[in-house]
Amino acid sequence: MPVLVITGTGTEVGKTVTTAAVAAAALAAGRSVAVLKAAQTGVRPDERGDADEVARLAGPVTTAELARFPEPLAPGTAARRAGMAPVHPQEVAERAAKLATEHDLVLVEGAGGLLVRFDAAGGTLADAAALLGAPVLVVAQAGLGTLNSTELTARELRRREVELAGVVIGSWPDAPDLASRCNVADLPEVADAPLLGALPAGAGALPPARFRTAAPGWLAPRLDGTWDAEAFRIRAAP
């Protein structure tokens, strides 16, 4: 799995922190890692972006960013409003493929959800994943409403014949409600893919050293971790 594309079921679901956890686990396993942010929006040129946050939390990764747009909008809209050239899926695929020749693992982090548009032609992260032939990891919310958005994302990947690697819960609450606990069993069913981890709420606020030590315990072995999905499901069962 030299390239892994990471998307969310929407915004603010823990995608960047999950990317950092996957990177930290891979580094702990002795792998070299690059993180490519396909399009960064809502950040000025002098501000830290998502790839920088991944490096802060995970450790020594190579970071790359294809484009940065100042307004916090979909990349295509942000590019148009800024009068800047948009990012195209082919560019994402080409940069990721080049990074893959130099690293054991390349993580491509999208912006928002799977079908957020990069350009006026309607190019998306899903198109980039298809060009790369790379699996997609979906980061989902824990609570009410997540089943619908997760299933829609999974169905679209299957329609496009793009591999769904699995689902990670981006923020597992300290005191999960009934919906969250039920969703642990239901998410793999609606996605028709394994649950590959759950990050505790507030993981991104941990000191980097603690984050790196803990990250493998939040992720399944497929993601270089030690997390036990069945044990988690039993603990969470309502």
N, C-alpha and C positions, 0 to 999 in steps of 0.2 A: 504494500500500500504506500508507494512513494509520494502520492498526492492525495490529500483528503480535503474535500470541500466542506466548509462548515457554514450552515445557514440556520436561521431561526424561523419559528412559526410566526414571528412578527418582531416588532421592536421591543427593546428592554426585556428580553427573556433570559439574558445571561450569556449571550453568544461570545462576547470578548473574553469573559472570565473562563468560559468553557474552553475556548481556544487556548488560553494560557495554561489551563490544567492539562490539556492534551499535550501541549508542548513540554510542560514540566515533567510529565510522566515519561515522555519519549527521551528527554535528556537524561533522566534518572536511569533509563534503560541503556544508556550509552549511545544513543542515536544523535546524529547532527540534524538540526531542525531549522527550517526557514518559514517565516510567516509572511504571507502576501495579503495585504489589504487591497481588495479590488478597487474600491472607490471610497474615500473618506469624505464624509460630509459633515457640515456643522462645526468645522475646526479651522481656525486661522493658520496661516503659514508658520507662525511662531509658537503654536500650541502643540501639545503632545496628542498624538492620535491613538487609535485602537492598537495598531501594531506596536507602538511604544509602550502601551500599557501591558501588552502581552509580554514584552521583553522585561519590563520591570518586575512582573510577577514570576515569570517562568525561569529567567536566567539568560544565558548566552545563546540567543537565537539570532539568525540573520533576519532583518526586517526589510520589507519593501512595500512601497505604496505606488499604485499606478497614477492616481490623480487625487487632488484634494480640492474640495469646493466649500466655500464659506458658509452657505446656508444649510440648516438641518432639514434637508428635503431628500426625496428620492434622487439618486445620482443623475438620472437623465434630466430631471427638472432643475436640479441645482446647477448642472453644467449649462443648461440653456439660459437660466437667469443670470449667471455670472459671465455669459459670453465666452465660455471656455469650451475647448474640445471635449466631448464626452469620452468615456471609456467604452470599448467594444469587447464583446466576449472573446473574440479572437486574440486581442491583446492580453487578456487575462490568461488565456490558455498558453500563449507563447511564453509569457514571463514565468508562469508556474512550471512549464516544461523545462525551461532553462535552469531554474533553481533546482529542479529535481535531478539534474545531471551533477549537481555539486553538493547535494544534501541527501540524507537518508529519508527524510520526511519533509514534505512541503504542505503547510496548512494554508488554505485559501479561505479567508473570511469574507463573507458577503456583507451587504448592507441591508438591514431589515430582513424581509422574507425572501423566499426563493424566486418569486416573479417580479420583484422590484426592478424597474427598468433602468438600464444603464444608458440607453441612447434612444434617438428618435425612431429607430427601426424596431424597437421593442426587444432588444437583446437583454438577456438576463443571466443571472448566475447559473441557472439551469442549463443554459446554452453553453456556458464555459465548461461546466462539468461534463456535458456530453462531448464536447470537442476534446477534452482531456481523457475521456474514458475513465474518469475518477469517481469513486464512491462519495456519497454525500452523507454527512452527519447532521441530524436535525436536532436543534436545541429547542426544548419546549417548556412551557410553564407547568407548574405542578397542579394548579387548582382548576376551578370551574371554567369551562370554555376551551380547555386545551385539547380535548378529544377531537372536536370539529376541525380546528386549525391544523392539528397534527395529521389527521386523516386526509384532509385536502392536500397538504404538502406531499404526503406519501403517494397519494393517487396520481398527482401530477408527475412525480418522479417515475412511477411505473409507466405512465402513459408515454413518457419520453424515453423509456428503456434505459434510465439512469439508475445505477445501483444505490439503494438506500442502505447505508452501513448500519444504522440504528438510531436510537433516540437517546438523548441525555436530558435529564431534568436540570435546567439551568440554575434553579434556586429552590432547594427543598427547605420548607419552613421548620423552625424549631418546634412548633406545635401545629402539625398538619391537621387540617380540617377533614371532614368526612370525604368530600370530593377529592381532595389530594390523595388520601389513602386509597380510595377506590381506583383512582387513575393509575396507580402503580401497576395494577393488574390489567387495566384496560388499554393503556397506551401501546404496549406491544401488540395487542390484538388489532386495534384500529390501524396501526402503522404497518402491520404484518412484517415487523422487524424487531430485533431485540432491544430491550432497554439496556443501555451500555454505561449508565452511570447516573449519579445524582450529586450535584454540588450543594453543600450547605448554604443557606442564606447568609449573606455577608462574607462569603469566601474571598471576594475581591478586596476586602478591607484588611485582610490578614497581613502581617509583616511578610515580605517576600520569602524569607527563610522558612517560615512556618508553612506558607502556601506550597512551596516546593516539596517539603517533606510530606505534607498531607495529600497532595494531588493524586498520587497513584491509588490511594485508598478510596477515591471518589469515582474511579473509572474501572471498567471491566478489563479483563486481560487482553481483549482485542485492541484496546487503546493503551496497552503497556501498563495497565493497572492491576489492582488486586481486589477490586470491588466485587462482591458476591450478590448478583441480582436476586437469586432465590432467597437468600437470607434477608435481604432488604425487603422483599415482597412479604415475607412472613412477619417481619417486624411492623410493617406498615398496614397489614391487613385490618380492616375495620371489625 
